[in-house]
Amino acid sequence: MIYLNTKLYKSNYTINMKDIVKEDNEMLYKKTKPLEMPLSDNDFTLLNNMMLFLKNSQNKQKSKKYNLRPGVGLSANQLGLDKKMCVIYLVDEHGKEHEYFFINPKIIRESVHKIYLPQGEGCLSVDRPIYGIVPRNERITVKYKNLYGEEKILKLKGHASIVAQHEIDHLNGIMFFEHIDKVNPLTPPSNATSIY
């Protein structure tokens, strides 16, 4: 089911869990369309609303007020939109905030060594618990356009690399659980180590 929620494009709208499509939605299983630059005003506003959602979801008071599940990344197709763009909001171990607006992102380099989150990955579009190791490249290099149409190249490692791969997978129609070994879901691959 594809739908257009025009509220998402309003600067005074707060994205909530009802706006996020669930894992049975066909939008999550197809490649998204690249955006033409410069960004439209609507898409600029949408990306900022998506970032605000992530910040709200990580804030105890606001997540309770809006009934949000905490998230570190959100792709446009998780909102039912066929657009190749996503946002990531992380706070590192030093308390430093990292905001990433990825438009038409592409992983252009990746390490051979793999890492994984020992507790597995989750997703705002998946309400059920899914257990299993999701191996990801320890380091990646992403080429993308920013909010202002500038081409950027960014190197990521560790947790940030995992989150970026999860979101870019979304934009390519791939869900995290597709990476879990069906025979031995809790056994890490021999070339992978836990990030913790």
JOBEL-V211379 format. One record per backbone hydrogen bond with DSSP energy under -0.5 kcal/mol. CO is the residue of the C=O (numbers start at 1). NH is the residue of the N-H. Records with the same first field share a line. If there is no record, write none. Layout:
BEGIN
CO: NH / NH
END
This chain:
BEGIN
3: 5
4: 6
5: 8
6: 9
7: 10
10: 13
13: 15
16: 19
17: 20
22: 25
25: 28
26: 29
27: 30
33: 84
40: 44
41: 45
42: 46
43: 47
44: 48
45: 49
46: 50
47: 51
48: 52
49: 53
50: 54
51: 55
52: 56
53: 57
54: 58
55: 58
56: 59
58: 60
59: 63
60: 64
61: 65
62: 66
63: 67 / 68
72: 89
74: 87
75: 78
76: 79 / 81
77: 80
78: 21
81: 83
83: 85
84: 104
85: 76
86: 102
87: 74
88: 100
90: 92 / 98
92: 95
96: 92
98: 90
100: 88 / 102
101: 103
102: 86
103: 145
106: 108 / 143
109: 141
113: 138
114: 193
115: 136
116: 118 / 195
117: 120
123: 126
125: 23 / 127
133: 135
136: 115
138: 158
139: 111
140: 156
141: 108 / 109
142: 154
143: 106
144: 152
145: 103
146: 149
150: 146
152: 144
154: 142
156: 140
157: 160 / 161
158: 162
159: 163
160: 164
161: 165
162: 166
163: 167
164: 168
165: 169
166: 170
167: 171
168: 172
169: 172 / 174
170: 173
171: 32
175: 178
176: 179
177: 180
184: 187
185: 133
186: 188
189: 192
191: 114
193: 116
END
